[in-house]
Amino acid sequence: MKVILTKDVAKLGKSGEMKSVADGFATNFLIPQQLAVPAAGGAYRAWQHDIASREEKRQKERAENEIAATRIGSTTLTLGVKVGDAGKLYGSVGAKEIAEALGRRGITVDRHKVDLDEPLKTLGTYKVAIKVASGLTPEVTVIVEPKG
């Protein structure tokens, strides 16, 4: 059955795309959850009409993401933290702190988009990847130094 997605569906597609799915998946899940509408009659004609506007929107979104990626890539964050003996940090610097520091610079990033395997627990300079969009993962330079 052909359906037009009304919302993004993980592992299936983005809003506005037409997909062929199993009849049961469409009638039992996608349509009742209002994630898709059947691609028949008026919905199909409206979908064809909206293709150009969706493409324009995606190009604009892609351009905005590239600008954000450039800004992130050229940013250096200096985070002052409390340090104990032998340069050991009290606590750690995690994705939340990095996202907040970027927010103070005017770059809004969800903390879940910060690609940090484990929190930073020692002083030094680190490169941390930020997932802006698929295919765009610029790295921000994070300098962890003693406070004061």
VOGU-3710 file (C-alpha; in Angstrom, 3 decimals, decimal comma):
1> mkviltkdva> 0,000/0,000/0,000  1,288/3,459/-0,837  1,112/6,031/1,942  2,219/9,627/2,381  3,971/10,202/5,702  2,570/13,086/7,752  5,325/12,884/10,407  8,883/11,582/10,497  8,914/7,832/11,148  12,148/6,217/12,332
11> klgksgemks> 13,646/3,718/9,858  10,927/4,532/7,309  11,170/8,145/6,154  10,592/11,826/6,697  7,357/13,775/6,682  5,962/14,307/3,185  7,608/11,288/1,576  5,581/8,643/-0,259  6,432/5,089/0,770  5,219/1,615/-0,147
21> vadgfatnfl> 4,541/-0,366/3,019  2,745/-3,573/3,929  -1,048/-3,221/4,047  -1,226/-4,308/7,684  1,507/-1,881/8,764  -0,353/0,974/7,115  -3,871/0,131/8,295  -2,956/-1,053/11,808  -0,177/1,352/12,748  0,638/4,285/10,470
31> ipqqlavpaa> -2,875/5,515/9,683  -4,399/5,080/13,209  -1,375/6,824/14,773  -1,830/9,648/12,225  1,698/9,117/10,959  0,533/8,658/7,351  -2,426/8,993/4,995  -3,287/6,696/2,064  -1,799/7,925/-1,208  -5,065/7,989/-3,136
41> ggayrawqhd> -7,242/10,660/-4,715  -6,875/14,162/-3,309  -4,017/13,299/-0,961  -1,897/12,097/-3,887  -2,615/15,215/-5,960  -1,837/17,452/-2,983  1,392/15,522/-2,435  2,459/16,107/-6,037  1,659/19,795/-5,674  3,718/20,122/-2,491
51> iasreekrqk> 6,889/18,480/-3,832  8,404/21,791/-4,969  7,695/23,609/-1,709  9,133/20,722/0,341  12,296/20,683/-1,749  12,691/24,444/-1,299  12,213/24,017/2,461  14,840/21,250/2,587  17,346/23,368/0,654  16,796/26,263/3,057
61> eraeneiaat> 17,148/23,916/6,047  20,338/22,441/4,573  21,814/25,938/4,094  20,973/26,842/7,710  22,571/23,598/8,920  25,730/24,318/6,929  25,963/27,807/8,468  25,518/26,312/11,942  28,169/23,677/11,170  30,616/26,384/10,077
71> rigsttltlg> 29,971/28,362/13,261  30,421/25,276/15,434  33,601/24,244/13,631  35,186/27,654/14,193  34,207/27,836/17,886  36,571/27,220/20,775  34,985/26,738/24,183  37,018/27,380/27,321  35,465/25,769/30,366  36,806/26,605/33,818
81> vkvgdagkly> 36,351/23,791/36,340  37,325/23,159/39,948  40,495/21,120/40,153  41,918/19,124/43,039  45,400/17,770/43,640  47,331/16,387/40,658  45,059/18,183/38,145  42,074/15,927/38,815  38,640/17,471/38,193  35,896/17,665/40,795
91> gsvgakeiae> 33,162/16,095/38,716  33,410/16,132/34,939  32,473/18,051/31,795  29,615/16,334/29,968  27,436/16,867/26,925  25,056/19,097/28,900  27,817/21,540/29,862  29,120/21,679/26,286  25,600/22,308/24,897  25,042/25,083/27,482
101> algrrgitvd> 28,390/26,704/26,627  27,467/26,677/22,919  24,079/28,182/23,860  25,841/31,071/25,591  27,653/31,683/22,288  24,332/31,864/20,444  24,506/28,384/18,928  21,498/26,325/20,007  22,346/22,628/20,227  20,421/19,805/21,873
111> rhkvdldepl> 22,627/17,994/24,399  21,771/14,690/22,728  23,480/15,931/19,551  26,824/16,269/21,357  28,817/13,157/20,394  30,729/12,517/23,604  31,571/8,890/24,437  32,301/9,647/28,072  32,558/12,840/30,140  35,834/14,773/30,112
121> ktlgtykvai> 37,567/14,131/33,448  41,020/15,642/32,955  42,433/19,015/31,989  43,342/19,519/28,352  42,121/20,317/24,862  39,554/18,082/23,206  37,776/17,898/19,848  34,084/17,062/20,331  31,806/16,258/17,376  28,348/17,870/17,227
131> kvasgltpev> 25,676/16,176/15,074  23,996/19,015/13,172  22,356/16,948/10,420  23,055/13,738/8,546  26,464/14,112/6,986  27,260/17,272/8,982  29,242/16,660/12,165  31,584/19,586/12,812  33,990/19,449/15,730  34,099/22,085/18,438
141> tvivepkg> 37,344/22,606/20,347  36,833/22,321/24,103  39,560/23,548/26,444  39,182/22,330/30,027  41,254/24,482/32,362  41,340/25,231/36,099  38,890/27,862/37,359  40,286/31,055/38,781
//
